[in-house]
Structures are given as structure tokens and as C-alpha cells.
Amino acid sequence: MSLSVLLVEDDQILRTLIADAITLLDITVIDCGSAEHALSVLESSSSIALVMTDIRMPGCMDGLDLAQVIWSRWPTLPVIITSGHTSALDGLPANATFLAKPWTIDQLHQAIRISLPA
């Protein structure tokens, strides 16, 4: 079974571009437009090896809320949190990475390589 990255981004164009950039690493991407949808995917899939989420999203949960649920329910699942509105986050777990927007594809790829289990 191949491992997948779960990408959570509400902007459809940006979500498509990020997914394309991740697939350059020969990694399967499952993309969601909301944290709520991402949670339903996580509950039904055992192939997710990494979650990448934007912070600001519409709906009942934002990306930080999603990350908190992941750290509670799936504590070993790595999470990359990205935002163009926040420059840093304090108190992240060891398996979490913050990637400030705008980032380059090289920075994205490096964050993914660091985050994915060997």
C-alpha cells in the first residue's frame, strides 16, 4: 500500500498547485477543501502518512483545530501547517512543522522529506 499526503486547503487553485508540487516527489495526494472533510478522510484511510493544512479555512474548524484533533487522535501522524497570515507558531509537537507562505517548491519538498517517516 502506498502512503499518501492529505492536503487541506480551501483555495481550489492553490490546492491544485500544491498537489501537483507534491506529486513531483512521487507521492500520492488526497486533497480536501475543509478540515471537516479531512477528518472524515483520516477516519476512513490508513494510508495517510502526512497531513498538510492551511490555517485559515471556512467552516467549523480551521487548520489549527484540525491539527489539534490529529495530535489527540493520531499522535504519531506528522502535520505541516502553513499560513500566509502567521509568521510562526509556538508549542508545536515534535512531529509538526510550520511553513510560512509564501514558500518555494524546494522549501515544500524539504518540509515533506523531513516530515515523512523513513
C-alpha positions in Angstrom: 0.0 0.0 0.0 1.4 3.4 -1.0 1.4 6.2 1.5 -0.4 9.4 0.9 -0.2 13.1 1.9 -3.6 14.6 2.9 -3.6 18.2 1.7 -6.2 20.5 3.3 -6.6 23.9 1.5 -9.8 25.8 0.8 -8.4 27.7 -2.2 -9.0 25.3 -5.2 -6.3 26.8 -7.4 -3.7 26.8 -4.7 -4.8 23.2 -3.6 -4.2 22.0 -7.2 -0.8 23.7 -7.5 0.4 22.3 -4.1 -0.9 18.8 -5.0 1.0 19.0 -8.3 4.1 20.1 -6.5 3.8 17.2 -4.0 3.3 14.6 -6.8 6.7 15.6 -8.2 8.1 13.6 -5.2 6.2 10.5 -6.5 3.8 10.8 -3.5 0.1 10.3 -3.8 -2.0 13.3 -2.7 -5.6 13.2 -1.3 -6.9 16.8 -1.3 -9.7 18.3 0.8 -11.2 21.8 0.8 -12.1 21.8 4.5 -10.9 20.5 7.9 -14.2 18.6 8.3 -13.7 16.7 5.1 -10.1 16.0 6.1 -11.2 14.4 9.3 -13.6 12.1 7.5 -10.8 11.0 5.2 -8.5 10.4 8.2 -11.1 8.3 9.9 -11.6 6.1 6.8 -8.0 5.8 5.5 -5.0 4.0 6.9 -2.6 5.2 4.1 -2.2 8.8 5.2 1.4 9.3 6.2 1.4 13.1 6.5 -1.2 15.9 6.7 -0.5 19.4 5.2 -3.1 22.0 6.2 -3.6 25.7 5.8 -4.6 27.5 9.0 -7.4 29.8 7.7 -10.3 27.9 6.3 -14.1 28.4 6.3 -16.2 26.0 8.4 -16.4 24.9 12.0 -12.7 24.1 12.2 -9.6 25.8 10.9 -6.3 24.2 10.2 -5.1 24.6 13.8 -8.2 23.0 15.1 -7.7 20.1 12.7 -4.1 19.8 13.8 -5.2 19.6 17.5 -7.6 16.8 16.7 -4.8 14.9 14.8 -2.4 15.3 17.7 -5.0 14.0 20.0 -6.3 11.1 18.0 -3.3 10.2 15.8 -0.3 11.5 17.8 2.4 10.0 15.6 0.9 11.4 12.3 3.1 14.3 11.2 1.5 17.6 10.3 2.8 20.5 8.2 0.9 23.7 9.0 1.1 26.6 6.5 -0.2 30.1 6.6 0.4 33.5 4.9 -1.1 35.3 7.9 1.1 33.9 10.7 4.9 34.0 10.7 5.5 31.4 13.4 3.7 29.1 15.8 4.9 28.2 19.3 4.5 25.0 21.1 4.2 22.6 18.2 4.7 18.9 18.8 8.0 17.4 17.6 6.3 15.9 14.5 4.8 19.2 13.4 6.3 21.7 11.0 5.3 25.3 10.3 5.8 26.5 6.7 5.2 30.3 6.3 3.7 31.4 3.0 4.9 32.3 0.5 7.2 29.3 0.3 9.1 27.8 -2.6 8.6 24.3 -4.0 12.1 23.4 -2.7 11.0 24.5 0.8 7.8 22.5 0.5 9.7 19.4 -0.7 12.2 19.8 2.2 9.5 20.0 4.8 7.8 16.9 3.3 11.0 14.9 3.3 11.7 15.9 6.9 8.2 15.1 8.0 7.6 11.7 6.3 8.7 8.6 8.1 11.8 7.0 6.6 
